[in-house]
Amino acid sequence: MNFYVSFVTELEILSYPSLTPQEEIRLRKLLAEMPVIDATREIKDSAIALRKLYRLKLPDAFIAATAQTLKATLITNDKGFDA
């Protein structure tokens, strides 16, 4: 099974205010093992459409658009994605 990380997720994880230096090192090592997907035109267009359709927050729209574009399963703990 392949895992991918949206650049938004990377930013959210690494900018967590209470993150200790040791936790940041561990997270950076983990992120280095997975492809971090940057915003392509296709992902941007999909994020725009998802944000309009579902009134998602912009970061959530980018994360969902990344999964949609990659045809990947979105794994999240974000309650905003509950169906």
N, C-alpha and C positions, 0 to 999 in steps of 0.2 A: 504494500500500500504506500502510495506517495503522499506526502504532506507538503502543503504550500502555506506561505504566510503573506498576507497583504502588507504592503508598506505601511498602511495605517495601523495595523496590529502591532507591527514593529515599533512604530512611534509611540503608540499607547503604552505598550509594555515597558519600554525603556524610559519613558518620561513619568512613570508613577512616582509621586512625591516621596513616598516612604521607602523606596527601593534602597537597600544597603549596597555598598560597593561590592560585597561578595555576591549578593543576588544578581547584580548587574553583570558581573563576570560570568556567572553560570548561565544567565539568560542569553548573553551574547554568544557563548559557546553553543547553546542549543539552536539559536537562530542561524548560526553559521553552518549548521547541518541541513538546513532546509532552504529551498529557493524562496527568496523574498521577491514578490511580484510587484513591480512598479506600475504606475498608471500608464496604460497605453490609451490610444484614442478609443479603441473598442470598450475598454473598461470605463473610461470617462463617459462615453455615450450611454452605456448601460447604467452607470451610477445616476446620471441625470434622469433617465427614464424611471428607475426604481424610486428615486427620491420623490419625483412628481406623483407617481402612481400610489405609493404606500406612505408618503409623508415621513420617510426615514430621515434620521439625522444624517448629515453628510458623511461622517466616518462610517456609519453603518451601511450607507448606500454603497460606498467604495468597497467595503468588505464583501457585501453580498454580490456586487457586480464582478468582483474578482473571482469568486467561486462560480458564478454563473458563466463567465467567459471561459473559464478553464473546464467547465462541465464537471466541477468537483462538488463533493458533499460539503456543506458548510457546517462546521462543528463550532458551536458557540454556547456560552453560558449567559448571553445577553437576553434578558427577558423581553426586549423589544422585538425579537424575532419569533415569539410564541405565536402559533397559528390558532 
